[in-house]
Amino acid sequence: MRLVVKTKRVIEAHLNNSSVRALSGSMVAYEGQVGFKSAGFGGGEGVLSGLRQRATGEGLSLMECSGTGVVYFAHQAQDVTVLELNNETLQVESEQLLALSGNLNTNVTFAGLRGGMSGQGLFTTTVTGTGQVALLSAGGPLIHLEVSPQYPLVVDPDAFVCAKGQLTQSFVTDVSWRSAIGQGSGEAFSLKWVGVGVVSIQPAER
C-alpha cells in the first residue's frame, strides 16, 4: 500500500489487497474493488477513544478503505504533503491529518495548559510507528522549519501543523506581536519548541 501525491491537492492510495485509513468524507473517486467502513476516532479504540474525543474536542473521524484498486483523497482544496515515518512519533494538529498507511497508531495526549489565566487544556494527536502520513495545509504547501538547541522556534498555534524529533513544547503567553497586528482578542499565546527536530507550519491561519 502506497500513498502517492497525484496533484498538489489530491493523493492516491494504491491498494493491493490492503487498506488505508483516511479522513471521513475525503474520498473523491476510486477505481477497482474497494470497500469502505467507519474506523472510529483517532486517539485509541472503543469507549476510551470516545471519552477522549468528547472530553478534549480533539477527535479524528476516520474511514477505512480496503481492497484492490486506487482511491483518491482530497479535502477542501487544501494542499497535501506525504511524510514517511520510520519508527517515529509525529505530533499533529488533528484537523490537518488526511490519511494514514502502514503500521501506525494514533493517540491523543495532553499538551499542557493554555496559560494560567484561562486554565484551558490543550491536546495534540500523535501518530507513532512506521508508514506514511498525508497532511493538509491551507494557503500553500507545508513549510518545514528546523529547530536546534541554539535556535528555539516560536510559532502561531493557528499555523502549526506538525512536529517531529526530540522536541519539547511549551507555551509563550507574552506575545505582543499579536496585539500589534490586531489579533489581541482573548488570551494570546504561542507555541515554543526547544530541542532538535522539524516543525511544519501552513502559510494560512485556521
C-alpha positions as CSV (number, residue, x, y, z in Angstrom):
1,M,0.0,0.0,0.0
2,R,1.4,3.3,-1.0
3,L,0.2,6.9,-0.8
4,V,1.2,8.9,-3.9
5,V,0.8,12.7,-4.5
6,K,-1.4,12.9,-7.6
7,T,-1.5,16.7,-7.7
8,K,-0.7,19.3,-5.1
9,R,-4.3,18.9,-3.7
10,V,-5.0,15.2,-4.4
11,I,-3.4,12.0,-3.2
12,E,-4.0,8.5,-4.4
13,A,-3.8,5.3,-2.3
14,H,-2.7,2.2,-4.3
15,L,-4.3,-0.8,-2.6
16,N,-3.3,-4.4,-3.3
17,N,-5.5,-6.5,-1.0
18,S,-4.7,-3.9,1.7
19,S,-6.2,-1.0,3.5
20,V,-5.8,2.7,4.3
21,R,-7.3,5.0,6.9
22,A,-8.4,8.4,5.8
23,L,-10.5,11.4,7.0
24,S,-14.2,10.6,6.7
25,G,-15.7,12.1,3.6
26,S,-12.3,12.8,1.9
27,M,-12.7,10.2,-0.8
28,V,-13.4,11.9,-4.1
29,A,-13.1,8.9,-6.5
30,Y,-11.9,5.3,-6.6
31,E,-11.2,2.5,-9.1
32,G,-11.3,-1.2,-8.6
33,Q,-12.8,-3.4,-5.9
34,V,-12.8,-1.2,-2.7
35,G,-14.9,-1.3,0.3
36,F,-15.5,1.4,2.9
37,K,-16.3,1.4,6.6
38,S,-16.0,3.6,9.6
39,A,-12.7,3.4,11.5
40,G,-13.9,5.4,14.5
41,F,-11.9,8.2,16.0
42,G,-8.2,8.7,16.2
43,G,-6.9,8.5,19.8
44,G,-7.4,4.9,20.7
45,E,-10.1,2.3,20.4
46,G,-13.6,1.8,21.6
47,V,-15.0,3.6,24.7
48,L,-11.7,5.2,25.7
49,S,-11.4,6.8,22.3
50,G,-15.0,8.2,22.5
51,L,-14.4,9.6,26.0
52,R,-11.2,11.3,25.0
53,Q,-12.8,12.7,21.9
54,R,-15.8,14.1,23.9
55,A,-13.6,15.4,26.7
56,T,-11.0,17.2,24.6
57,G,-12.8,18.0,21.4
58,E,-9.7,16.6,19.6
59,G,-11.3,13.9,17.6
60,L,-10.4,12.5,14.2
61,S,-13.2,10.8,12.4
62,L,-11.7,8.1,10.1
63,M,-12.9,5.7,7.5
64,E,-11.1,2.5,6.4
65,C,-10.8,1.8,2.7
66,S,-9.9,-1.9,1.9
67,G,-9.5,-4.0,-1.2
68,T,-7.6,-3.7,-4.5
69,G,-7.6,-0.6,-6.6
70,V,-6.8,3.1,-6.4
71,V,-8.6,5.6,-4.1
72,Y,-8.3,9.4,-4.5
73,F,-8.5,11.7,-1.5
74,A,-8.8,15.5,-1.1
75,H,-10.3,17.9,1.4
76,Q,-11.5,21.5,0.8
77,A,-8.9,22.1,-1.9
78,Q,-6.1,22.2,0.6
79,D,-2.5,21.3,-0.4
80,V,-1.3,17.8,0.5
81,T,2.1,16.6,1.7
82,V,3.0,12.9,2.4
83,L,5.6,12.3,5.2
84,E,7.4,9.0,5.8
85,L,7.7,7.8,9.4
86,N,10.3,5.2,10.4
87,N,9.5,4.0,13.9
88,E,9.0,7.7,14.8
89,T,6.3,9.9,16.5
90,L,4.6,12.8,14.8
91,Q,2.7,15.4,16.8
92,V,0.0,16.7,14.5
93,E,-3.0,19.0,14.6
94,S,-5.9,16.6,14.0
95,E,-7.6,19.0,11.5
96,Q,-4.6,18.6,9.2
97,L,-4.5,14.8,9.1
98,L,-5.8,13.4,5.8
99,A,-4.7,9.7,5.6
100,L,-2.6,7.0,7.3
101,S,-1.0,3.9,5.8
102,G,1.3,1.2,7.2
103,N,1.8,0.2,10.9
104,L,0.8,3.5,12.5
105,N,-1.1,4.1,15.7
106,T,-2.9,7.3,16.7
107,N,-3.4,8.7,20.2
108,V,-4.4,11.9,22.0
109,T,-2.0,13.3,24.6
110,F,-2.2,16.3,27.0
111,A,-0.1,19.1,25.7
112,G,-0.4,21.4,28.8
113,L,-2.4,24.4,29.9
114,R,-3.0,27.4,27.6
115,G,-1.8,29.8,30.2
116,G,-2.6,30.2,33.9
117,M,-5.4,32.7,33.4
118,S,-7.6,30.5,31.3
119,G,-6.6,27.1,32.6
120,Q,-7.8,25.7,29.4
121,G,-6.3,22.3,28.5
122,L,-4.8,21.7,25.1
123,F,-4.4,18.3,23.5
124,T,-2.5,17.0,20.5
125,T,-2.8,14.0,18.3
126,T,0.2,11.7,18.0
127,V,1.0,9.3,15.2
128,T,3.5,6.6,16.0
129,G,5.2,3.8,14.1
130,T,6.3,3.1,10.5
131,G,4.3,4.2,7.5
132,Q,3.1,7.2,5.6
133,V,1.1,10.2,6.8
134,A,-0.8,12.6,4.4
135,L,-1.2,16.1,5.8
136,L,-3.3,19.0,4.7
137,S,-2.2,22.6,4.6
138,A,-4.2,25.8,3.8
139,G,-2.7,28.6,1.7
140,G,0.0,26.5,0.1
141,P,2.5,23.7,0.7
142,L,3.8,22.9,4.2
143,I,6.8,25.0,5.4
144,H,9.4,22.9,7.3
145,L,11.3,24.8,9.9
146,E,14.3,23.2,11.7
147,V,14.7,23.5,15.4
148,S,18.1,23.3,17.1
149,P,19.2,23.9,20.7
150,Q,20.7,27.2,19.7
151,Y,17.6,28.4,17.9
152,P,14.3,27.6,19.6
153,L,11.2,28.2,17.5
154,V,8.0,30.1,18.3
155,V,5.0,29.6,16.1
156,D,1.4,30.8,15.9
157,P,-0.8,27.9,17.0
158,D,-3.2,28.6,14.2
159,A,-0.4,28.0,11.7
160,F,1.1,24.9,13.4
161,V,0.6,21.6,11.5
162,C,3.0,19.0,12.9
163,A,6.3,18.4,14.7
164,K,8.8,15.6,14.7
165,G,12.1,14.9,16.5
166,Q,13.4,15.3,20.0
167,L,11.4,18.4,20.8
168,T,9.8,19.9,24.0
169,Q,6.7,22.1,23.6
170,S,5.8,24.9,25.9
171,F,3.5,28.0,25.8
172,V,4.5,31.6,25.5
173,T,1.8,34.0,26.7
174,D,3.7,37.3,26.3
175,V,3.1,37.6,22.6
176,S,2.8,41.4,22.0
177,W,3.1,40.8,18.2
178,R,-0.5,39.5,18.2
179,S,-1.8,42.8,19.6
180,A,0.4,44.7,17.2
181,I,-1.3,43.1,14.2
182,G,-4.8,43.3,15.6
183,Q,-5.1,39.8,16.9
184,G,-5.4,40.7,20.5
185,S,-8.8,39.1,21.3
186,G,-8.8,36.6,24.1
187,E,-5.6,35.4,25.9
188,A,-2.8,35.5,23.3
189,F,-0.3,32.7,23.3
190,S,2.2,30.9,21.0
191,L,3.8,27.5,20.9
192,K,7.5,27.3,21.7
193,W,9.6,24.4,20.6
194,V,13.0,23.5,22.0
195,G,15.4,20.7,21.1
196,V,16.3,19.0,17.8
197,G,13.7,18.4,15.1
198,V,11.4,19.8,12.5
199,V,8.2,21.8,12.9
200,S,5.9,22.2,9.9
201,I,3.5,25.1,9.5
202,Q,1.0,26.2,6.9
203,P,1.0,29.7,5.3
204,A,-2.5,30.4,6.4
205,E,-4.2,30.5,9.8
206,R,-7.1,28.3,10.8
